[in-house]
Amino acid sequence: MLVLKRALLQRHRSSSGLDGVNCEILKHLSHKSLTALLTLYNRVWKERNFPSAWRRAVVVPIAKPGKDPKNSLNYQPIAVTSFMCKLFEKMVNSRLVYFLESNNIISPYQSSFRKRRTTLDNMLLLETSI
């Protein structure tokens, strides 16, 4: 339950996904409803049966700010997916990173894509060792 609640707290205001669900809706669920949601996520994980609705995405072209919208190269694609899927991914990522870090599988020098670390940490380490 803690992983689910943390994942909900990490999600900031975002638009609804293809499923019509957004973070604000889930933040207001009762403990009983959150338990049911967690049961669903655990079942998806154990049975390895990823709902087909979670696999869908709609790609929306968004114009880059300050660029000519008449030129198709000045657009970037944004994939709109299911919020339920995004939340599940956030939970899996959290568990995976915890496992990798607590078992010393990730190198201590791996900084990018890790919380409270940046590639600047590695640059500083390199500079001080030279």
N, C-alpha and C positions, 0 to 999 in steps of 0.2 A: 504494500500500500504506500510505503514511503517513496518508492521510486516513481509511482504514478503521481503522487502529490507534488513531488519535486519537478517532474516533467511539466505538470500543469502550471506551476509557478514560473517556470522558465519561459513558457510561451507567452509572449506579449500579444497585445491586440493585433489580430490579423483577420483578414477577411475569411468568410466561411469557405470551406472547401467544396468539392463537388458533392459531398454528402449533406451539405447544408448545416454542418456542425462547425462551431468555432470554440475557441478556448473559453470565452465568457460563459457559454452555456454549460460546459463541463465543470467549471469552477464552482457553480452553484448547485451541483448535484449533492444529494444527501449521502451520508456514509454508506447506506445500504445500496444506493445506486452506483457509487464508486466501487463498491465490492463486486457488484455484478459486472461492471466494466472490466475490472481487474481479472475476474474469472474468464471473461471473454478473451482478453489478451493472453492469459496463461494457456487457454485452450488452443488458440491460434499457434502459440509457440510450441506446445507439446505435440500437437497433431500435424504441425507443419502444413497447415491448410490455410493459406493466405487468401482472404476473401477477394473475389475477382473485382469487386467495386473499388477495392483499395489499390488495384493495379492500374486503374485508369487515370489519365491526365489529359487536360485540355491545355494546349499551348496557346498563349495569348501574346501577340507582339506588342511590346511597349516601346514607344518612341523615346530615344535617348534625349535627355534635357539639353536644350540649346542647339540641337541638330535639326536639319531640314527634314520634316516628316514626309516629304514627297519622295525621298530617297529610301528605298527598302533596306539599304545597308545601315541606316541609322535607327534600327530597331533591335531590341534584344528580346529573346523569347523568355517568357515566364511560364512555368508549368504549374497549373492549378490542379492540385491533387486532393485527396481525402484528408481531412484534418485527423480523423481517427487513425489513419495510416501514419501521418506525421508524428502523432503522439506515441504510437507504438514504436516507431523508429527511434524516437528520442529515448524511450525506456530501454530498448535493446542496446543502443549506443552507450548509455550510462552503465549498464551492467557489464558490457564488454570492456569498456575502458577500466572500470573498477577491477575486473578480473585480470586484465593485462598488466595493470600497474601493481596490484598487490602480489602478483606472481613474478614480478620483475621480467616480464616478457618484452615490454617496451624499453628501448634503450633510454638511459637517463639523458641522452643528448637529443632525443626526439622532442622537439618543442612545438612545431607547427601542429595545428588541429588539437591542441591540448589546453585545458583550462589553466588559467593563470600562467601561461607560458607564451613566449613569442620567439620568433627567429632572432630577435635582438639579443635574447639570452645567449644564444649560440655565438653570435658575433662578438659579444663581450668576452665569452669564454675563450674564443679564438684569439682575440686581441691580447688578453692577459697572458696567454700561454706563449705568445710570440715574443 
